[in-house]
């Protein structure tokens, strides 16, 4: 909600400039198209399928989706969320991902305008959206996203407007080390309770992996976030991630969820990183102001 509110504020302040309005609309549509592509990536890669061939098709009947039935968001409503050929229902999540990705990219355009920083943040946000989709559905954070993203973050750091390679690499290393230590500490604690954590359905053969409290995917993702954001914004991102993760866990237990069944942490890291990308420096400055006042 904070991200969408920030986007709305930017729109209110800048709508008076026609050229910026055009660029923002362009970014909105680019984001919708990107969101559609990310839906494909999140569906196919965990299943070992190519993201290039074949073209988009119904996962039920296998019929290729016509171009006019593949327009982001609009097609979902025109078809009422169903395949034109077999009538199989398509989740509204596809359209929601397209909309949210569009709004995120529009917000970035409003914040930085067209340029290297816009491209950097488009890449970063796209990777974060992919993390959310694959971790929720498959308990997977793809190495191509986390490790590849860390490399991309370091490359962007040396380009004009970047955070600098030293800050990028050092923050990535520090975030990786922090999460690695959390994993090691958690494993030591859980050793006293063998088999305490219950692997989620479909992952019973990976029970040992869920006894570490923090997955390797989360560790590598933390490094990617550090490479893109730098020190202060990464601190804000991790704080938001741990806070929202803890609150969600508490709410889930109150609702009756078995506390021994883990909750994927990648989406919380992605949320924290996205919020920090937009308003992380403001949150950090507020923290320093409050801290210095005492």
C-alpha positions in Angstrom: 0.0 0.0 0.0 2.9 2.4 0.8 4.3 1.9 -2.7 0.9 2.5 -4.4 0.3 5.6 -2.2 3.7 6.9 -3.2 2.9 6.4 -6.9 -0.4 8.3 -6.4 1.4 11.2 -4.7 3.9 11.4 -7.6 1.0 11.4 -10.1 -0.7 14.2 -8.2 2.4 16.3 -8.2 3.5 15.8 -11.8 0.5 15.3 -13.9 0.7 18.9 -15.1 3.7 18.2 -17.2 2.6 16.6 -20.6 6.0 15.0 -21.4 6.2 13.3 -18.0 2.6 12.1 -18.3 3.4 10.5 -21.6 6.5 8.8 -20.1 4.5 7.7 -17.1 1.8 6.1 -19.2 4.5 4.4 -21.3 6.0 3.0 -18.1 2.6 1.8 -16.9 2.0 -0.2 -20.1 5.6 -1.4 -20.1 5.1 -2.6 -16.6 1.9 -4.4 -17.5 3.7 -6.2 -20.4 6.6 -7.0 -18.0 4.1 -8.4 -15.5 2.6 -10.6 -18.1 6.1 -11.9 -19.0 6.9 -12.5 -15.3 3.8 -14.6 -15.0 5.2 -16.8 -17.8 8.6 -17.0 -16.2 7.2 -17.9 -12.8 5.0 -20.7 -14.3 7.5 -22.2 -16.7 11.0 -22.0 -15.2 10.2 -24.0 -12.0 8.7 -26.7 -14.3 11.8 -26.8 -16.5 10.0 -25.3 -19.5 11.3 -22.7 -22.0 10.1 -19.1 -21.6 10.6 -18.6 -25.4 8.8 -21.5 -27.0 6.0 -22.3 -27.4 4.0 -19.1 -27.3 1.5 -18.6 -24.4 -1.0 -21.3 -24.3 -3.8 -22.5 -22.0 -2.4 -24.8 -19.4 -5.5 -26.9 -19.5 -6.2 -27.6 -23.2 -2.9 -26.6 -24.6 -4.3 -24.3 -27.3 -2.1 -21.3 -28.1 -3.6 -18.0 -26.9 -4.3 -15.6 -29.7 -2.6 -12.2 -29.5 -5.9 -10.4 -28.9 -6.6 -12.6 -26.0 -3.2 -11.9 -24.5 -3.5 -8.2 -23.9 -2.5 -7.5 -20.2 -5.4 -7.0 -17.8 -7.9 -6.2 -20.5 -8.1 -9.7 -21.9 -8.8 -11.2 -18.5 -11.9 -9.0 -18.1 -13.0 -9.5 -21.7 -12.8 -13.3 -21.4 -14.1 -13.1 -17.8 -11.1 -15.0 -16.7 -11.6 -18.1 -18.8 -10.0 -19.7 -21.8 -11.8 -18.9 -25.0 -11.3 -22.5 -26.2 -12.1 -24.8 -23.2 -13.6 -22.4 -20.7 -10.9 -23.2 -18.0 -10.7 -20.5 -15.4 -7.6 -18.3 -15.2 -6.6 -17.0 -11.8 -7.2 -13.2 -11.3 -3.7 -13.2 -10.0 -2.3 -13.0 -13.5 -4.1 -9.7 -14.1 -3.2 -8.4 -10.6 0.5 -9.1 -11.2 0.3 -7.2 -14.5 -1.5 -4.2 -12.8 0.9 -4.0 -9.8 4.0 -4.3 -12.0 2.6 -1.5 -14.2 2.0 0.7 -11.2 5.5 0.0 -9.8 7.2 1.0 -13.1 5.0 4.1 -13.4 6.1 5.1 -9.9 9.7 4.6 -10.8 9.3 6.8 -13.9 7.8 9.5 -11.8 10.6 9.3 -9.3 13.6 9.2 -11.6 12.4 9.9 -15.1 13.7 8.1 -18.1 17.4 7.0 -17.8 19.8 4.6 -16.3 18.2 4.7 -12.9 14.8 3.8 -14.4 16.3 0.8 -16.2 18.1 -0.3 -13.0 14.9 -0.2 -10.9 12.8 -1.9 -13.6 15.3 -4.8 -13.5 15.3 -4.8 -9.7 11.5 -4.7 -9.3 11.0 -7.3 -12.0 13.3 -9.6 -10.1 11.4 -9.0 -6.9 8.1 -9.7 -8.5 9.5 -13.0 -9.8 10.7 -13.9 -6.3 7.3 -13.4 -4.8 5.6 -15.6 -7.5 8.0 -18.5 -7.4 8.5 -18.6 -3.6 4.8 -18.5 -2.9 4.0 -21.2 -5.5 7.1 -23.4 -5.3 9.2 -22.4 -2.3 11.9 -21.5 -4.9 14.0 -18.4 -5.4 15.7 -19.0 -8.7 19.5 -18.7 -8.7 19.2 -16.8 -12.0 17.2 -14.2 -10.1 19.2 -14.0 -6.9 22.8 -14.6 -8.1 22.2 -13.1 -11.5 20.4 -10.2 -9.8 23.4 -9.6 -7.5 25.7 -9.4 -10.5 23.3 -7.0 -12.2 23.1 -4.8 -9.1 26.9 -4.6 -8.9 27.1 -3.7 -12.6 24.5 -0.9 -12.2 26.4 0.4 -9.2 29.3 1.6 -11.4 27.1 3.3 -14.0 26.1 7.0 -13.7 23.9 7.6 -10.7 24.8 4.2 -9.2 25.7 3.7 -5.5 29.3 2.7 -6.3 30.9 -0.7 -6.5 32.4 -0.7 -3.0 29.0 0.1 -1.3 27.3 -2.4 -3.6 29.7 -5.3 -3.0 30.2 -4.7 0.7 26.5 -4.4 1.4 25.8 -7.6 -0.6 28.5 -9.4 1.3 27.2 -8.1 4.7 23.6 -9.1 3.9 24.7 -12.6 2.8 26.8 -13.1 5.9 24.0 -11.9 8.2 21.5 -14.3 6.8 24.1 -17.1 6.7 24.7 -16.6 10.4 20.9 -16.6 11.1 20.7 -19.9 9.3 23.5 -21.4 11.2 22.2 -20.2 14.6 18.7 -21.4 13.7 20.1 -24.9 12.8 21.8 -25.1 16.2 18.6 -24.2 18.0 16.5 -26.6 15.9 19.0 -29.4 16.5 17.6 -29.6 20.0 14.2 -30.3 18.4 14.9 -32.9 15.6 12.2 -32.8 12.9 10.5 -29.8 14.5 9.9 -28.0 11.3 7.4 -29.7 8.9 8.1 -29.5 5.2 5.2 -28.0 3.3 3.1 -30.2 1.1 4.9 -31.5 -2.0 8.3 -30.9 -0.4 8.4 -33.8 2.0 11.7 -35.1 0.5 13.4 -31.8 1.4 12.6 -31.9 5.1 16.2 -31.4 6.1 16.3 -28.1 4.1 13.5 -26.7 6.2 15.3 -27.4 9.5 17.6 -24.4 9.0 15.1 -21.6 9.7 16.4 -19.6 6.7 16.7 -21.1 3.2 19.7 -20.7 0.9 17.4 -18.8 -1.5 16.7 -16.2 1.1 20.4 -15.8 1.8 21.3 -15.2 -1.8 18.3 -12.9 -2.2 19.5 -10.8 0.7 22.8 -10.4 -1.1 21.0 -9.3 -4.3 19.0 -6.7 -2.3 22.2 -5.3 -0.8 23.9 -5.1 -4.2 21.1 -2.9 -5.6 20.2 -0.8 -2.6 23.4 -0.1 -0.6 23.8 0.1 3.2 21.0 2.3 4.6 18.2 1.3 2.2 19.1 -2.4 2.8 18.8 -2.0 6.5 15.3 -0.5 6.0 14.4 -3.3 3.6 15.5 -6.0 6.0 13.7 -4.3 8.9 10.5 -4.2 7.0 10.9 -7.8 5.9 11.5 -9.1 9.4 8.6 -7.0 10.8 6.0 -8.0 8.3 7.2 -11.6 8.4 6.8 -11.7 12.2 3.4 -10.0 12.1 2.2 -12.4 9.4 3.5 -15.4 11.4 1.7 -14.2 14.5 -1.5 -13.6 12.6 -1.2 -17.1 11.0 -0.8 -18.8 14.4 -3.8 -16.9 15.9 -5.8 -18.1 12.9 -4.8 -21.7 13.8 -1.9 -22.4 11.4 0.5 -25.0 12.6 3.5 -23.1 13.9 5.8 -25.9 12.7 5.0 -25.3 9.1 7.3 -22.6 7.7 6.2 -19.6 5.8 8.2 -18.5 2.7 10.3 -15.5 3.6 11.2 -14.4 0.1 8.0 -12.4 -0.4 8.6 -10.4 2.7 12.2 -9.6 1.6 10.9 -8.6 -1.8 8.2 -6.4 -0.2 10.8 -4.7 2.1 13.1 -4.1 -0.8 10.4 -2.6 -3.0 9.2 -0.2 -0.2 12.8 0.7 0.6 13.5 1.4 -3.1 10.7 4.1 -3.1 11.0 5.6 0.4 13.9 3.9 2.1 16.1 7.0 2.3 13.2 8.9 3.8 12.6 6.2 6.4 16.3 6.1 7.2 16.5 9.9 7.6 13.5 9.8 9.9 15.1 7.2 12.0 18.3 9.2 12.3 16.3 12.3 13.2 14.4 10.5 15.9 17.6 8.9 17.1 19.5 12.1 17.4 16.7 13.8 19.2 17.2 11.5 22.2 
